[in-house]
């Protein structure tokens, strides 16, 4: 069956499965090597940051502005409100959910106090990171149906976003599983935790699609909400982590490369 003819919920679920599978592919590298050089991880994190920045603008904010204009709203209003709410949502979740950023010692765990082990805290950090990615995918596919094919709300554009997020999920899988393997966790468990971090994406994607299908008026706000949440992750997590080890130039170039790749994907396919 042609995926373009499936319901937005089914499309979102399949796209979420794809991004999860790419994460699992990255995590599976633990079966081939015990560790990846830190400079490679920095480059991968930088690339992920670039992809997310470009996706937030080209795939989410630009369509939000255009759809608001077509709906007769002030073009800037839904984008500004949704973007701010997305950032606030992630900020609150960051303060509440126990998690630990990559390369940080257990004493640096954030969120409410817990007795969870370091491994669980690491997985929670990446899971928190993946929620807005799943929402973005779902909103894009839901918008393609609810928006009637208006500029930026197309099936091809949603596919481009899913492909871009999938690309940056590969290094996420590596970034979770490899440090765990280096710390002595078995290959099987390191892989399990690496792929587990993206298991939330199909669920979040379906939630995003259901929201905008239920109310087309929410579409520009939802697109911008996903953008704000993703940019929060980039600024609070990905860029700082990629710059910690002294390979700032490499990480910065990788960020630019990720931005270009996602921009080309979105413009060419969307």
MARTITOR-914044 format. One line per field, with one value per residue: residue in one letter; x, y, z of N, C-alpha, C in turn. Coordinates in steps of 0.2 Angstrom, whole numbers, padded with zeros to 4 digits, always signed. Layout:
rest: A ...
n.px: X ...
n.py: Y ...
n.pz: Z ...
ca.px: X ...
ca.py: Y ...
ca.pz: Z ...
c.px: X ...
c.py: Y ...
c.pz: Z ...
***
This chain:
rest: X X X X X X X X X X X X X X X X X X X X X X X X X X X X X X X X X X X X X X X X X X X X X X X X X X X X X X X X X X X X X X X X X X X X X X X X X X X X X X X X X X X X X X X X X X X X X X X X X X X X X X X X X X X X X X X X X X X X X X X X X X X X X X X X X X X X X X X X X X X X X X X X X X X X X X X X X X X X X X X X X X X X X X X X X X X X X X X X X X X X X X X X X X X X X X X X X X X X X X X X X X X X X X X X X X X X X X X X X X X X X X X X X X X X X X X X X X X X X X X X X X X X X X X X X X X X X X X X X X X X X X X X X X X X X X
n.px: +0004 +0002 +0011 +0007 -0006 -0011 -0018 -0015 -0011 -0006 +0004 +0012 +0015 +0023 +0033 +0039 +0043 +0053 +0063 +0066 +0071 +0083 +0090 +0092 +0100 +0112 +0115 +0118 +0131 +0139 +0141 +0152 +0162 +0171 +0172 +0170 +0180 +0182 +0182 +0175 +0162 +0159 +0158 +0147 +0137 +0137 +0133 +0120 +0114 +0115 +0106 +0094 +0092 +0090 +0079 +0070 +0068 +0066 +0056 +0047 +0045 +0044 +0033 +0023 +0022 +0017 +0005 -0002 -0004 -0012 -0023 -0028 -0023 -0012 +0004 +0015 +0011 +0006 +0018 +0027 +0021 +0019 +0032 +0038 +0031 +0034 +0048 +0046 +0039 +0049 +0059 +0052 +0050 +0063 +0067 +0060 +0060 +0070 +0087 +0102 +0115 +0126 +0143 +0143 +0146 +0139 +0135 +0130 +0117 +0101 +0085 +0071 +0077 +0083 +0085 +0089 +0100 +0115 +0115 +0101 +0097 +0105 +0098 +0085 +0088 +0091 +0079 +0070 +0075 +0071 +0057 +0052 +0056 +0048 +0036 +0037 +0038 +0025 +0016 +0020 +0016 +0002 -0001 +0000 -0011 -0022 -0019 -0021 -0012 -0006 +0007 +0022 +0015 +0015 +0015 +0027 +0036 +0034 +0039 +0053 +0057 +0056 +0066 +0077 +0077 +0079 +0092 +0099 +0097 +0104 +0118 +0114 +0110 +0123 +0129 +0124 +0125 +0139 +0147 +0141 +0146 +0159 +0161 +0160 +0148 +0138 +0138 +0125 +0116 +0121 +0117 +0103 +0099 +0103 +0094 +0082 +0080 +0074 +0062 +0051 +0047 +0038 +0026 +0025 +0025 +0012 +0004 +0006 +0001 -0012 -0016 -0016 -0024 -0036 -0039 -0037 -0035 -0025 -0014 -0003 +0002 +0006 +0016 +0026 +0027 +0034 +0046 +0051 +0053 +0063 +0074 +0077 +0082 +0094 +0101 +0102 +0108 +0114 +0124 +0132 +0137 +0144 +0155 +0163 +0176 +0187 +0187 +0181 +0181 +0179 +0167 +0159 +0160 +0154 +0141 +0137 +0137 +0127 +0116 +0116 +0113 +0100 +0093 +0094 +0088 +0075 +0071 +0073 +0065 +0053
n.py: -0006 +0011 +0023 +0036 +0036 +0031 +0034 +0049 +0045 +0032 +0035 +0043 +0034 +0024 +0032 +0036 +0023 +0021 +0031 +0026 +0014 +0018 +0023 +0012 +0005 +0013 +0011 -0002 -0003 -0006 -0020 -0021 -0013 -0008 +0005 +0022 +0035 +0050 +0062 +0059 +0056 +0069 +0076 +0069 +0072 +0086 +0086 +0081 +0092 +0102 +0097 +0097 +0110 +0115 +0108 +0113 +0126 +0126 +0115 +0117 +0130 +0139 +0133 +0135 +0149 +0152 +0144 +0150 +0163 +0159 +0155 +0167 +0173 +0183 +0182 +0180 +0177 +0163 +0156 +0162 +0161 +0147 +0142 +0148 +0141 +0128 +0128 +0131 +0120 +0110 +0114 +0114 +0100 +0096 +0100 +0092 +0078 +0065 +0064 +0062 +0070 +0066 +0061 +0067 +0066 +0055 +0063 +0075 +0073 +0078 +0085 +0079 +0072 +0055 +0037 +0031 +0021 +0026 +0022 +0021 +0035 +0041 +0035 +0041 +0055 +0055 +0050 +0060 +0070 +0064 +0065 +0078 +0077 +0066 +0071 +0082 +0075 +0069 +0080 +0085 +0076 +0075 +0088 +0088 +0082 +0089 +0102 +0102 +0102 +0114 +0127 +0120 +0111 +0097 +0080 +0075 +0085 +0081 +0068 +0071 +0078 +0067 +0059 +0067 +0068 +0054 +0053 +0060 +0053 +0041 +0044 +0047 +0035 +0029 +0037 +0035 +0021 +0017 +0024 +0018 +0005 +0006 +0009 -0004 -0010 -0024 -0029 -0033 -0027 -0013 -0011 -0012 -0002 +0009 +0008 +0009 +0022 +0029 +0023 +0030 +0038 +0033 +0034 +0047 +0053 +0049 +0055 +0069 +0069 +0066 +0077 +0088 +0084 +0083 +0096 +0108 +0122 +0122 +0119 +0128 +0132 +0120 +0116 +0125 +0124 +0111 +0115 +0124 +0116 +0107 +0116 +0120 +0108 +0107 +0118 +0117 +0105 +0097 +0105 +0111 +0098 +0094 +0102 +0101 +0093 +0099 +0099 +0109 +0116 +0105 +0100 +0111 +0113 +0101 +0103 +0113 +0106 +0097 +0105 +0110 +0098 +0094 +0105 +0104 +0092 +0096 +0106 +0101 +0089 +0093
n.pz: +0000 -0004 +0006 +0007 +0006 +0018 +0034 +0044 +0057 +0056 +0047 +0054 +0065 +0058 +0053 +0065 +0069 +0060 +0063 +0076 +0073 +0066 +0076 +0084 +0075 +0076 +0089 +0088 +0085 +0095 +0095 +0086 +0090 +0105 +0109 +0104 +0097 +0107 +0100 +0088 +0093 +0097 +0085 +0080 +0089 +0086 +0073 +0074 +0081 +0071 +0062 +0069 +0072 +0058 +0055 +0064 +0059 +0044 +0043 +0052 +0059 +0047 +0040 +0050 +0051 +0038 +0037 +0047 +0041 +0030 +0037 +0042 +0053 +0063 +0056 +0063 +0076 +0081 +0078 +0087 +0100 +0101 +0099 +0111 +0121 +0118 +0122 +0136 +0140 +0139 +0147 +0160 +0160 +0161 +0173 +0181 +0178 +0182 +0176 +0167 +0159 +0144 +0147 +0159 +0177 +0190 +0200 +0195 +0191 +0185 +0188 +0199 +0215 +0215 +0216 +0205 +0194 +0185 +0172 +0169 +0171 +0161 +0149 +0151 +0149 +0135 +0131 +0135 +0126 +0114 +0114 +0109 +0096 +0091 +0092 +0083 +0071 +0070 +0070 +0058 +0049 +0052 +0050 +0036 +0032 +0038 +0034 +0021 +0011 +0010 +0009 +0015 +0023 +0018 +0012 +0007 +0013 +0026 +0026 +0023 +0034 +0043 +0038 +0040 +0054 +0057 +0052 +0061 +0072 +0072 +0076 +0089 +0095 +0095 +0104 +0116 +0118 +0116 +0126 +0138 +0135 +0136 +0149 +0154 +0153 +0147 +0129 +0125 +0134 +0133 +0120 +0121 +0130 +0122 +0111 +0117 +0121 +0110 +0109 +0113 +0102 +0091 +0099 +0103 +0091 +0086 +0095 +0092 +0079 +0081 +0088 +0079 +0069 +0075 +0077 +0066 +0068 +0078 +0072 +0067 +0079 +0085 +0077 +0079 +0093 +0093 +0087 +0096 +0107 +0102 +0099 +0112 +0117 +0109 +0112 +0126 +0128 +0117 +0109 +0120 +0125 +0114 +0114 +0124 +0125 +0120 +0106 +0098 +0086 +0077 +0081 +0078 +0064 +0061 +0065 +0056 +0045 +0047 +0048 +0034 +0027 +0032 +0028 +0014 +0012 +0016 +0007 -0005 -0005 +0001
ca.px: +0000 +0006 +0011 +0004 -0014 -0013 -0021 -0010 -0009 -0002 +0010 +0016 +0018 +0028 +0039 +0042 +0046 +0059 +0068 +0068 +0075 +0089 +0093 +0094 +0106 +0117 +0117 +0121 +0139 +0143 +0143 +0157 +0168 +0170 +0172 +0171 +0184 +0177 +0181 +0170 +0156 +0158 +0156 +0141 +0133 +0137 +0129 +0113 +0112 +0113 +0100 +0088 +0091 +0087 +0072 +0065 +0066 +0063 +0051 +0042 +0043 +0042 +0026 +0019 +0020 +0013 -0001 -0006 -0006 -0018 -0029 -0030 -0020 -0006 +0008 +0020 +0008 +0006 +0025 +0030 +0017 +0020 +0039 +0039 +0028 +0038 +0054 +0044 +0038 +0055 +0062 +0049 +0051 +0070 +0068 +0056 +0062 +0077 +0091 +0110 +0118 +0131 +0149 +0143 +0147 +0132 +0133 +0127 +0110 +0096 +0078 +0070 +0081 +0081 +0090 +0090 +0107 +0118 +0112 +0094 +0097 +0107 +0093 +0080 +0090 +0090 +0072 +0067 +0077 +0067 +0050 +0050 +0057 +0042 +0030 +0038 +0036 +0018 +0013 +0021 +0011 -0005 -0002 -0001 -0018 -0026 -0017 -0023 -0006 -0003 +0015 +0026 +0012 +0014 +0017 +0034 +0039 +0034 +0044 +0059 +0058 +0057 +0072 +0082 +0077 +0082 +0099 +0103 +0096 +0110 +0123 +0111 +0111 +0130 +0131 +0121 +0127 +0146 +0149 +0140 +0150 +0166 +0161 +0159 +0141 +0139 +0136 +0118 +0113 +0122 +0112 +0096 +0098 +0104 +0088 +0077 +0080 +0070 +0056 +0045 +0046 +0032 +0021 +0025 +0023 +0005 +0001 +0007 -0003 -0019 -0018 -0017 -0030 -0042 -0041 -0033 -0033 -0019 -0008 +0003 +0005 +0009 +0022 +0030 +0029 +0039 +0052 +0054 +0056 +0069 +0079 +0079 +0087 +0100 +0105 +0104 +0111 +0118 +0129 +0137 +0141 +0149 +0160 +0167 +0182 +0192 +0186 +0175 +0181 +0176 +0160 +0155 +0159 +0149 +0134 +0135 +0136 +0120 +0111 +0115 +0110 +0093 +0090 +0094 +0082 +0068 +0070 +0073 +0059 +0047
ca.py: +0000 +0018 +0026 +0042 +0035 +0029 +0039 +0052 +0042 +0027 +0037 +0045 +0028 +0021 +0036 +0035 +0017 +0022 +0034 +0021 +0009 +0021 +0024 +0005 +0004 +0017 +0007 -0009 -0003 -0009 -0026 -0021 -0010 -0006 +0012 +0027 +0041 +0056 +0067 +0056 +0057 +0076 +0077 +0066 +0077 +0092 +0085 +0081 +0099 +0105 +0094 +0099 +0117 +0116 +0105 +0117 +0132 +0124 +0110 +0118 +0137 +0142 +0131 +0138 +0156 +0152 +0142 +0155 +0168 +0157 +0155 +0174 +0175 +0187 +0176 +0179 +0175 +0156 +0154 +0165 +0158 +0140 +0141 +0149 +0136 +0122 +0129 +0131 +0113 +0106 +0117 +0111 +0093 +0095 +0101 +0087 +0071 +0063 +0062 +0063 +0071 +0062 +0063 +0070 +0062 +0054 +0069 +0080 +0072 +0084 +0083 +0077 +0067 +0048 +0032 +0027 +0020 +0030 +0020 +0023 +0042 +0042 +0034 +0046 +0061 +0055 +0049 +0067 +0073 +0061 +0067 +0083 +0074 +0062 +0076 +0085 +0070 +0068 +0086 +0086 +0071 +0077 +0094 +0087 +0080 +0094 +0108 +0102 +0103 +0121 +0127 +0117 +0105 +0092 +0073 +0075 +0088 +0077 +0063 +0074 +0079 +0060 +0056 +0071 +0066 +0048 +0053 +0062 +0048 +0036 +0046 +0047 +0028 +0028 +0041 +0031 +0014 +0017 +0026 +0012 -0001 +0008 +0008 -0011 -0013 -0029 -0027 -0033 -0021 -0007 -0010 -0012 +0005 +0013 +0008 +0010 +0029 +0031 +0019 +0035 +0042 +0032 +0036 +0054 +0055 +0048 +0060 +0075 +0069 +0066 +0084 +0093 +0081 +0085 +0104 +0112 +0128 +0121 +0116 +0132 +0132 +0114 +0115 +0130 +0120 +0106 +0118 +0127 +0110 +0104 +0121 +0119 +0102 +0109 +0123 +0115 +0098 +0094 +0110 +0111 +0092 +0093 +0107 +0100 +0090 +0103 +0098 +0114 +0117 +0099 +0100 +0117 +0111 +0096 +0107 +0117 +0101 +0094 +0110 +0110 +0091 +0095 +0111 +0102 +0087 +0099 +0110 +0096 +0084 +0096
ca.pz: +0000 -0004 +0013 +0006 +0007 +0025 +0039 +0047 +0063 +0053 +0044 +0060 +0068 +0054 +0053 +0072 +0069 +0056 +0067 +0081 +0070 +0065 +0083 +0085 +0071 +0079 +0095 +0087 +0084 +0101 +0093 +0082 +0093 +0112 +0110 +0098 +0100 +0109 +0094 +0084 +0097 +0097 +0078 +0079 +0092 +0082 +0067 +0077 +0083 +0065 +0059 +0073 +0070 +0052 +0054 +0067 +0055 +0038 +0043 +0057 +0059 +0041 +0038 +0055 +0049 +0031 +0038 +0051 +0036 +0026 +0042 +0043 +0059 +0062 +0054 +0068 +0083 +0082 +0079 +0093 +0106 +0101 +0101 +0118 +0125 +0118 +0126 +0143 +0142 +0140 +0153 +0166 +0160 +0162 +0180 +0185 +0176 +0184 +0170 +0167 +0152 +0142 +0149 +0166 +0183 +0193 +0205 +0191 +0188 +0185 +0190 +0206 +0218 +0214 +0217 +0199 +0192 +0180 +0165 +0168 +0170 +0154 +0145 +0152 +0146 +0128 +0130 +0135 +0120 +0108 +0114 +0104 +0089 +0089 +0091 +0077 +0065 +0070 +0068 +0051 +0045 +0054 +0046 +0029 +0031 +0041 +0031 +0014 +0006 +0009 +0009 +0020 +0026 +0013 +0014 +0005 +0018 +0032 +0025 +0023 +0042 +0046 +0036 +0044 +0061 +0057 +0051 +0068 +0078 +0072 +0081 +0096 +0097 +0096 +0109 +0122 +0119 +0117 +0133 +0142 +0134 +0138 +0156 +0156 +0152 +0142 +0123 +0124 +0138 +0130 +0114 +0123 +0132 +0117 +0106 +0121 +0121 +0105 +0109 +0114 +0096 +0088 +0103 +0103 +0084 +0085 +0099 +0088 +0073 +0083 +0090 +0074 +0065 +0079 +0077 +0061 +0071 +0082 +0068 +0067 +0086 +0086 +0073 +0082 +0099 +0092 +0085 +0102 +0111 +0099 +0100 +0119 +0117 +0105 +0116 +0133 +0128 +0111 +0108 +0126 +0126 +0109 +0114 +0131 +0125 +0116 +0099 +0097 +0079 +0073 +0082 +0075 +0057 +0060 +0066 +0050 +0040 +0049 +0045 +0027 +0025 +0033 +0023 +0007 +0012 +0016 +0001 -0011 -0005 +0004
c.px: +0004 +0005 +0007 -0004 -0016 -0015 -0014 -0007 -0004 +0004 +0015 +0019 +0024 +0034 +0043 +0046 +0053 +0064 +0070 +0073 +0082 +0093 +0096 +0100 +0112 +0120 +0120 +0128 +0143 +0145 +0149 +0164 +0166 +0169 +0173 +0175 +0180 +0176 +0176 +0163 +0154 +0155 +0149 +0135 +0132 +0132 +0122 +0110 +0110 +0107 +0094 +0087 +0088 +0080 +0067 +0063 +0062 +0057 +0045 +0040 +0040 +0035 +0021 +0017 +0016 +0006 -0005 -0008 -0012 -0024 -0031 -0028 -0014 +0000 +0013 +0018 +0009 +0013 +0028 +0027 +0019 +0028 +0041 +0037 +0032 +0045 +0052 +0043 +0044 +0059 +0059 +0050 +0059 +0071 +0065 +0059 +0069 +0081 +0098 +0112 +0124 +0138 +0149 +0143 +0140 +0130 +0130 +0120 +0106 +0089 +0077 +0075 +0079 +0087 +0092 +0098 +0109 +0115 +0105 +0093 +0100 +0101 +0087 +0082 +0089 +0082 +0068 +0069 +0073 +0060 +0048 +0051 +0051 +0037 +0031 +0036 +0028 +0014 +0014 +0016 +0004 -0006 -0003 -0008 -0023 -0025 -0019 -0018 -0004 +0005 +0018 +0022 +0010 +0017 +0025 +0038 +0040 +0039 +0051 +0061 +0060 +0064 +0078 +0083 +0080 +0089 +0102 +0101 +0101 +0115 +0120 +0112 +0118 +0132 +0129 +0125 +0135 +0149 +0147 +0144 +0157 +0166 +0160 +0153 +0142 +0136 +0128 +0114 +0114 +0118 +0105 +0095 +0098 +0097 +0082 +0075 +0075 +0063 +0050 +0043 +0040 +0026 +0020 +0023 +0015 +0001 +0001 +0002 -0010 -0021 -0020 -0023 -0036 -0044 -0035 -0031 -0026 -0013 -0002 +0006 +0009 +0016 +0028 +0032 +0034 +0046 +0055 +0057 +0062 +0075 +0081 +0084 +0094 +0104 +0107 +0108 +0116 +0125 +0134 +0141 +0146 +0155 +0165 +0174 +0188 +0192 +0181 +0175 +0177 +0169 +0156 +0155 +0154 +0142 +0132 +0133 +0129 +0115 +0110 +0112 +0103 +0090 +0089 +0088 +0076 +0066 +0069 +0067 +0053 +0044
c.py: +0006 +0021 +0033 +0042 +0032 +0035 +0042 +0049 +0036 +0029 +0040 +0039 +0025 +0025 +0036 +0028 +0017 +0025 +0030 +0016 +0011 +0022 +0017 +0003 +0007 +0013 +0001 -0009 -0006 -0016 -0027 -0018 -0009 +0001 +0016 +0033 +0047 +0061 +0065 +0058 +0065 +0078 +0075 +0070 +0083 +0092 +0085 +0088 +0102 +0103 +0097 +0106 +0119 +0114 +0110 +0123 +0130 +0120 +0112 +0125 +0140 +0140 +0134 +0145 +0156 +0149 +0147 +0161 +0166 +0156 +0162 +0176 +0179 +0182 +0175 +0176 +0168 +0154 +0156 +0161 +0150 +0138 +0142 +0143 +0129 +0122 +0128 +0124 +0109 +0108 +0114 +0103 +0091 +0096 +0095 +0080 +0070 +0061 +0064 +0064 +0067 +0065 +0066 +0065 +0061 +0060 +0075 +0079 +0077 +0081 +0082 +0072 +0060 +0043 +0028 +0027 +0025 +0028 +0022 +0031 +0044 +0041 +0039 +0053 +0061 +0054 +0056 +0071 +0071 +0063 +0072 +0081 +0070 +0067 +0080 +0081 +0070 +0074 +0087 +0082 +0073 +0084 +0093 +0085 +0086 +0101 +0108 +0103 +0110 +0121 +0125 +0112 +0100 +0085 +0073 +0079 +0084 +0071 +0065 +0075 +0072 +0058 +0060 +0069 +0059 +0048 +0055 +0057 +0042 +0038 +0046 +0040 +0026 +0031 +0039 +0025 +0013 +0019 +0021 +0006 +0000 +0008 +0001 -0014 -0018 -0026 -0027 -0028 -0015 -0005 -0009 -0005 +0010 +0014 +0011 +0018 +0032 +0028 +0024 +0038 +0040 +0034 +0043 +0057 +0054 +0053 +0067 +0075 +0069 +0073 +0088 +0090 +0083 +0092 +0107 +0118 +0128 +0120 +0121 +0132 +0126 +0113 +0120 +0127 +0115 +0109 +0121 +0122 +0108 +0109 +0121 +0114 +0104 +0113 +0121 +0109 +0097 +0099 +0110 +0104 +0091 +0097 +0106 +0097 +0093 +0102 +0103 +0115 +0111 +0099 +0105 +0115 +0106 +0098 +0110 +0111 +0098 +0099 +0110 +0103 +0092 +0100 +0108 +0097 +0091 +0103 +0106 +0092 +0088 +0101
c.pz: +0000 +0003 +0012 +0007 +0013 +0029 +0042 +0053 +0061 +0050 +0049 +0064 +0064 +0053 +0060 +0072 +0065 +0060 +0073 +0079 +0068 +0071 +0085 +0081 +0073 +0085 +0094 +0085 +0090 +0100 +0089 +0085 +0101 +0113 +0104 +0101 +0101 +0104 +0089 +0087 +0096 +0090 +0077 +0082 +0089 +0076 +0069 +0078 +0076 +0062 +0062 +0072 +0064 +0051 +0058 +0063 +0048 +0038 +0047 +0058 +0053 +0039 +0043 +0053 +0043 +0033 +0042 +0046 +0032 +0031 +0044 +0050 +0058 +0061 +0060 +0075 +0085 +0083 +0085 +0100 +0106 +0102 +0108 +0122 +0124 +0122 +0134 +0145 +0143 +0146 +0159 +0166 +0163 +0170 +0184 +0184 +0178 +0177 +0171 +0160 +0151 +0145 +0156 +0171 +0186 +0197 +0201 +0188 +0190 +0187 +0197 +0208 +0217 +0215 +0211 +0197 +0186 +0173 +0164 +0167 +0163 +0149 +0145 +0149 +0138 +0126 +0130 +0129 +0114 +0108 +0109 +0097 +0086 +0088 +0085 +0071 +0065 +0068 +0061 +0047 +0046 +0050 +0039 +0027 +0033 +0037 +0023 +0009 +0005 +0010 +0015 +0024 +0021 +0015 +0013 +0011 +0025 +0032 +0025 +0030 +0045 +0045 +0040 +0051 +0062 +0056 +0058 +0073 +0078 +0077 +0088 +0099 +0099 +0103 +0116 +0123 +0120 +0123 +0138 +0141 +0136 +0146 +0159 +0156 +0146 +0135 +0122 +0128 +0135 +0124 +0116 +0126 +0127 +0112 +0111 +0122 +0116 +0105 +0110 +0107 +0093 +0092 +0103 +0096 +0083 +0089 +0095 +0083 +0075 +0085 +0085 +0069 +0069 +0078 +0072 +0064 +0075 +0078 +0068 +0074 +0088 +0083 +0077 +0089 +0098 +0091 +0092 +0107 +0108 +0100 +0107 +0120 +0114 +0109 +0123 +0133 +0123 +0110 +0114 +0126 +0120 +0109 +0120 +0130 +0122 +0109 +0096 +0089 +0075 +0074 +0079 +0067 +0056 +0061 +0060 +0045 +0041 +0046 +0038 +0024 +0026 +0029 +0016 +0007 +0012 +0010 -0005 -0011 -0003 -0001
***
